């Protein structure tokens, strides 16, 4: 049963400071139309540039996941994106009046509660859900990061972290589906070891850092001098260490809250893939850089899956709009160099032609004698002839015109074509025809699967006589 896309019912705002920039920020969630996805909008910049929440827009993962597009950046996006995914939403516009998402308490919980207050609105369009077909792996041997995705009937995540610390040791966390995110993961806060915190403070980073928006873990003895320095930096005279290794005696939500927060980061970073996925992600020692690299591999699989689902379904047996005799009234080509048997579709922007491949073709004798294969160059020629019909039908007297190649590029061959196959050629305009120039994308299908494709630029030229100058472009 198809799942419908969702957005929020009304706009809602939340304010705080950025962890690293220390700048105050008001973040506003807005409802968005179907197929909009997640986007950020910098309303504090002229033109209000929009940044797509897309893994290809990631420009930095050093201290959070930073996105950049249209000359604008958004810092520390992972917690809010995890909240949007964990709220089961598809389309949201997120306005910011500062460069960094507010850190709040270091978790996704404040964002989730704001989204819950806004309410959920179901939309008409179906949600695309990616179904993984085979295992996908990623490894960073330097950082000792290992990630694996396996087919699953829901979005499941299992995380293992090992910080080589007596305080934390090895921790695990998991969810069996996104429905568990709210109660099991959303409240889990970011964490930092004290020695890392001191280094960040010395480099004038985490300007918005506070003992209230992170779990500060102490795995080494702390001196009174260091403790007094922290009290001054955070303006918290009551900061102290009570219990084992947690600054200010902070009460953890879960014994394995650090591992759960790493799982939260994975959900937020994989939101940048742009689709809900039925996969089980297993991650060992994950971080933002590994999450993003793994997300790019998943996005490529999703891109291929969407392209496959969007492939047109042609019927080569469809009645001809133009048969061979009518085609020859338009094109100058003749046997054995006419590679279009009929045209079955023709619109102002695309044309579809058909050719049956037989053993009587002239090239079968030499390409190759023991295994005849329709040459790739002839597949390109056949696409060009089909496209020539689209171009020449734009003039009132096509018999007085010819089309010539100016450029062919991005040629790819996906499968071999042999006698017995029926080729369907679809040529579509990439730009409107201007000054006789036709920029087309051509695709050859066999059994509704792509066999070859190319982009080509051709020019419609009025015939000036029998003899053509040697300097003219090659004829299609």
RAZIMO-V523841 format. One record per residue. N is the residue number from 1. SS is DSSP state (alpha for helix, beta for strand, coil for the rest). BURIAL is + if it has 16 or more other C-alpha atoms within 10 Angstrom, else -. D_LAST is the distance of its C-alpha to the last C-alpha in Angstrom with 2 decimals. Layout:
n: [N N]
ss: [SS SS]
burial: [BURIAL BURIAL]
d_last: [D_LAST D_LAST]
This chain:
n: [1 2 3 4 5 6 7 8 9 10 11 12 13 14 15 16 17 18 19 20 21 22 23 24 25 26 27 28 29 30 31 32 33 34 35 36 37 38 39 40 41 42 43 44 45 46 47 48 49 50 51 52 53 54 55 56 57 58 59 60 61 62 63 64 65 66 67 68 69 70 71 72 73 74 75 76 77 78 79 80 81 82 83 84 85 86 87 88 89 90 91 92 93 94 95 96 97 98 99 100 101 102 103 104 105 106 107 108 109 110 111 112 113 114 115 116 117 118 119 120 121 122 123 124 125 126 127 128 129 130 131 132 133 134 135 136 137 138 139 140 141 142 143 144 145 146 147 148 149 150 151 152 153 154 155 156 157 158 159 160 161 162 163 164 165 166 167 168 169 170 171 172 173 174 175 176 177 178 179 180 181 182 183 184 185 186 187 188 189 190 191 192 193 194 195 196 197 198 199 200 201 202 203 204 205 206 207 208 209 210 211 212 213 214 215 216 217 218 219 220 221 222 223 224 225 226 227 228 229 230 231 232 233 234 235 236 237 238 239 240 241 242 243 244 245 246 247 248 249 250 251 252 253 254 255 256 257 258 259 260 261 262 263 264 265 266 267 268 269 270 271 272 273 274 275 276 277 278 279 280 281 282 283 284 285 286 287 288 289 290 291 292 293 294 295 296 297 298 299 300 301 302 303 304 305 306 307 308 309 310 311 312 313 314 315 316 317 318 319 320 321 322 323 324 325 326 327 328 329 330 331 332 333 334 335 336 337 338 339 340 341 342 343 344 345 346 347 348 349 350 351 352 353 354 355 356 357 358 359 360 361 362 363 364 365 366 367 368 369 370 371 372 373 374 375 376 377 378 379 380 381 382 383 384 385 386 387 388 389 390 391 392 393 394 395 396 397 398 399 400 401 402 403 404 405 406 407 408 409 410 411 412 413 414 415 416 417 418 419 420 421 422 423 424 425 426 427 428 429 430 431 432 433 434 435 436 437 438 439 440 441 442 443 444 445 446 447 448 449 450 451 452 453 454 455 456 457 458 459 460 461 462 463 464 465 466 467 468 469 470 471 472 473 474 475 476]
ss: [coil coil coil beta beta beta beta beta coil coil coil beta beta beta beta beta beta beta coil coil coil coil coil beta beta beta beta beta beta beta beta coil coil coil coil coil coil beta beta beta beta beta coil coil coil coil coil coil coil beta beta beta coil coil alpha alpha alpha beta beta beta coil coil coil coil coil beta beta beta beta coil coil beta beta beta beta coil coil alpha alpha alpha alpha alpha alpha alpha alpha alpha coil coil coil coil coil beta beta beta beta beta coil coil coil beta coil beta coil coil coil coil coil coil alpha alpha alpha alpha alpha alpha alpha alpha alpha alpha coil beta beta beta beta beta beta beta coil coil beta beta beta coil coil coil coil beta beta beta beta beta coil coil coil coil beta beta beta beta beta beta beta coil coil coil coil beta beta beta beta beta beta beta coil coil coil coil coil coil coil beta beta beta beta beta beta coil coil alpha alpha alpha alpha alpha alpha alpha coil coil coil coil coil coil beta beta beta alpha alpha alpha alpha alpha alpha alpha alpha alpha coil coil coil coil coil coil coil coil coil coil coil coil beta beta beta coil coil coil coil coil coil alpha alpha alpha alpha alpha alpha alpha alpha alpha alpha coil coil coil coil coil coil coil beta coil coil coil coil beta beta coil coil coil coil coil coil coil coil coil alpha alpha alpha alpha alpha alpha alpha alpha alpha alpha alpha alpha alpha alpha alpha alpha alpha coil coil beta beta beta beta beta beta beta beta beta coil coil coil alpha alpha alpha alpha alpha alpha alpha alpha alpha alpha alpha alpha alpha alpha alpha alpha alpha alpha alpha alpha alpha alpha coil coil coil coil coil coil coil coil coil coil coil coil beta coil alpha alpha alpha alpha alpha alpha alpha coil coil coil coil coil coil coil coil coil coil coil beta beta beta beta beta coil coil coil beta beta beta beta beta beta beta coil coil coil coil coil alpha alpha alpha alpha coil coil coil coil coil coil coil coil coil coil alpha alpha alpha alpha alpha alpha alpha alpha alpha alpha alpha alpha alpha alpha alpha alpha alpha coil coil coil coil coil alpha alpha alpha beta beta beta beta beta beta beta beta beta beta beta beta beta coil coil coil coil coil coil coil coil beta beta beta beta beta beta beta beta coil coil coil coil beta coil coil beta beta beta beta beta beta beta beta beta beta coil coil beta beta beta beta beta beta beta beta beta beta beta beta beta beta coil coil coil coil coil coil coil coil coil coil coil coil beta coil]
burial: [- - - - + + + + + - + + + - + + + + + + + + + + + + + + + + + + - + + - + + + + + + + - - - - + + + + + + + + + + + - + + - - + + + + + + - - + + + + + + + + + + + + + + + + + + + + + + + + + + + + + + + + + + + + + + + + + - + + - - + - + - - + - - - + + - + + + - - - + - + + - - - - - + + + + + + + + - + + + + + + + + - - - - - - + - - + + + + + - + + - - + + - + + + + + + + + - + + - - + - - - - - - - + + + + + + + - + + + + + + + - - - - - - - + - - + + - - - - - - - + + + - - - + + + + - + - - - - - + + + + + + + + + + + + + + + + + + + + + + + + + + + + + + + + + + + + + + + + + - + + - + + - - - - - - - - - - - + - + - - - - - + - - - - + + - + + + - - - - - + + + + + + + + + - - - + + + + + + + + - - - - - + + - - - - - - - + + + + + - - + + + + + + + + + + + + + + - - - - - + + + + + + + + + - - - - - - + - - - + + + - + + + + + + + + + + - - + - - + + + + + + + + + + + - + + + + + + + + + + + + + - - - - - - - - - - - - - - - +]
d_last: [48.44 46.09 47.55 47.09 46.16 49.10 49.97 53.36 55.36 56.35 56.10 58.56 59.37 60.97 62.14 63.02 62.33 59.57 60.76 59.38 59.16 62.39 60.98 61.97 59.19 58.98 56.30 55.42 53.61 51.81 50.39 46.58 44.15 42.41 39.72 40.97 42.28 44.72 44.37 46.73 47.21 49.10 51.06 52.98 49.97 48.62 45.66 46.80 43.84 42.90 42.54 40.96 43.12 40.30 40.78 37.94 40.03 42.99 43.94 47.46 49.58 52.65 55.16 53.19 49.59 48.16 44.99 43.08 40.36 39.83 42.35 45.15 46.91 49.04 51.51 53.19 51.10 51.99 55.22 53.99 50.77 52.93 55.04 52.09 50.84 54.40 54.85 52.04 49.94 46.19 45.79 47.98 47.73 50.13 51.37 53.09 55.06 55.20 52.93 54.53 55.22 59.03 60.53 63.24 65.25 62.55 61.34 59.12 62.14 62.53 58.89 59.23 62.41 60.76 57.87 60.42 62.22 59.03 58.59 55.55 53.32 51.20 47.80 45.71 42.63 42.82 43.10 40.51 42.43 40.85 42.06 42.09 41.35 42.50 44.59 43.28 45.20 45.66 48.13 49.27 51.74 52.99 54.08 54.79 52.68 51.52 49.61 48.58 47.03 47.65 46.82 49.45 50.08 50.84 50.45 53.15 54.00 56.45 57.39 59.57 60.78 62.97 64.14 66.51 69.28 72.69 72.51 69.34 68.73 66.00 65.04 62.85 61.54 59.42 58.35 57.29 55.25 54.61 57.48 59.84 58.48 60.75 64.06 63.37 61.10 60.77 64.19 63.69 63.82 62.22 64.52 65.26 67.72 70.32 69.38 65.76 67.10 69.25 66.29 64.18 67.09 67.64 64.01 64.38 62.01 62.65 64.14 64.29 65.73 68.91 70.99 70.26 66.48 66.36 68.38 69.87 70.80 73.43 73.41 75.74 79.12 78.96 81.48 83.32 81.75 78.21 79.22 80.76 77.60 75.51 78.00 77.57 73.74 73.40 76.48 77.84 81.48 81.82 79.08 80.58 79.92 81.50 80.85 78.55 75.71 74.66 75.24 77.47 78.19 74.95 74.87 71.77 70.21 69.57 70.83 67.20 65.93 64.02 61.97 61.39 60.20 57.65 56.44 56.26 54.06 51.68 51.36 50.71 48.16 46.27 46.15 43.41 41.18 40.76 41.71 44.76 44.74 46.64 47.38 50.49 50.28 52.80 53.35 55.72 56.71 53.87 53.13 50.63 48.36 48.19 47.80 44.80 43.14 43.77 42.50 39.14 38.79 39.74 37.30 34.39 35.56 35.88 32.37 31.04 33.41 32.39 28.67 29.55 31.72 29.11 26.41 25.58 26.97 24.66 25.97 23.52 26.16 25.91 25.76 22.45 21.67 19.11 19.49 17.33 18.70 18.01 14.41 13.98 15.64 12.93 9.65 9.64 9.02 12.43 14.47 14.44 10.67 10.76 11.33 12.78 16.40 17.44 17.30 20.60 20.50 19.13 20.73 20.10 19.09 17.47 16.10 16.97 15.55 17.25 16.80 19.92 19.87 22.27 23.97 22.69 19.18 18.72 18.32 21.66 23.65 22.74 21.37 24.24 26.90 29.42 27.19 23.79 21.32 17.77 15.95 14.80 11.59 10.84 12.07 9.62 6.74 9.05 9.60 6.18 6.46 9.96 9.49 7.64 10.99 12.95 11.64 12.03 15.37 16.72 17.07 19.74 18.01 14.36 14.59 14.95 11.84 8.11 5.92 5.05 5.75 9.52 10.90 11.01 14.64 17.34 15.80 18.61 19.43 22.56 23.31 22.35 20.86 22.69 23.36 25.21 23.18 21.43 18.42 18.14 15.08 16.09 13.92 16.28 16.37 18.18 19.13 19.38 16.82 18.44 17.80 14.32 13.38 12.23 13.53 13.16 14.87 13.55 16.20 16.60 20.15 22.32 25.77 25.11 24.81 21.93 20.21 17.41 16.11 13.99 13.61 10.49 10.51 8.04 9.57 10.27 11.41 13.87 13.62 16.51 17.09 16.24 16.19 13.86 15.46 14.96 14.96 11.78 9.10 6.50 3.77 0.00]
